[in-house]
């Protein structure tokens, strides 16, 4: 008998990615392509809302962007402005009712909101609002913003949105669509990233590259950007607060071809690898990345150490969210489904395995074992971030403190658990140096346990960017087969 089970990898997950387009006759198709570029930020559900200037049109579904938005579906999303959202949900929270963008018709008119981040005081506000008669349709923290917005006494939407967000604590990058306006909003601490005539806003600049859009600037912390027929209006709705940009965007979350917080992600990751080689050198024959996220750091390690870089592990990019597990147990089945060693390449060699992080350690242990099984004489593990000892409360789905192997084990104990000959993590100082954090603008709570806000009311912010389409030409979406 076979059983269909979910594939669970051992990485942190960002909650989602957002895209907004204003002023293009095929706005929804551009948003679709932008979401395609941001698929790595969420694979559970996706949605697009568009407007023709009179009404809002929505389509949301569970699954990945390509399978949801067929040409027939995109043709039901007319208009020259649109927003989109791709979502990663936590366990027990995978339901269509929580897919975004959410859409409501309230006393401020028809509004749709897509949210990247996490409101840390959402539960408190939900209880208060329910006591006052509010009825919630989802268990997403984003709906709290909608209820607060509807209760605002402000006469216009920008004022009401500012009122609502000033009562929220946490990280957020929002795209908000009405029949005639698009808003892009970033929280005052800038925890998460968000990046002008057709205007585009997106979580990462890789979405601009795909659409041939010129990157203009990052949306500032505490800024609300209103885009309408009148042009752009910048509204600072919250007082300035100390920056707490998510450093893990540069370690793992963002695509290497993006620019996040004003810095190339690929440059940061190669710098992390170089620093790692300086801090933890070892005599070896090959530098092998754990693909895909470990590749840039492994390149940096190889360049700094002079040890040859080789792709000793090949990733299966077509693995789905579920698979049929054979009734007879196969050793390391889940990892072998995702990664396969190049036989003969590592036989008799001293191998340096470079990865971006260790969470629970179970996957890393299986990879080390797999490399030994194909003949590696030594296996040295190098990690391009410090030991992760604390969960994140700012828009990242992380295990509990008890599940994080580094929270209760020393590097030597972890090395023994992995079965590696040596283990080296980059230092916190080395991490900051690699991303050029000379002013302490990055959040490193997951490595220190020191949070920038009170744990009851955590504040997280997202970064956002805005771009301008260079060639706002017609867009066609075709699928083969």
Protein Blocks (a to p, Z undefined) as FASTA:
>chain_A
ZZdddddddbdddfbdcdddehiaklmmmmmmmmmmmmmnockbccddddehlaccdddd
eddfklmmgfklmmmmgcjbdcdddddddehiacfklpccdddddfkopcddddedddfk
lmmmmmmmmmnopacfbfcfklmmmmmmmmpcbfbfklmmmmmmmmpgcddddddddfkb
ccddddfklmaacddddddddfbfklmmmnopacfbdcdehiacdddfkbpadddfbdcd
dddddfklmmmmpcfkbceehiafklmmmmmmmmmmmmmgcddfbdcdddfklmmmmmmm
mmmnopacddfbccdfkbcfbdcddfbdcehklmmmmpccdehjlgopacddddfbdckl
mmmmmmmmmmmmnopabdcdddfbdcdfbdcfehpacddfklpmklmpcfklmmmmnopa
bdcdddfklmmmmnopanopaccklmnopafbdfklccddddddddddfblcddddddeZ
Z
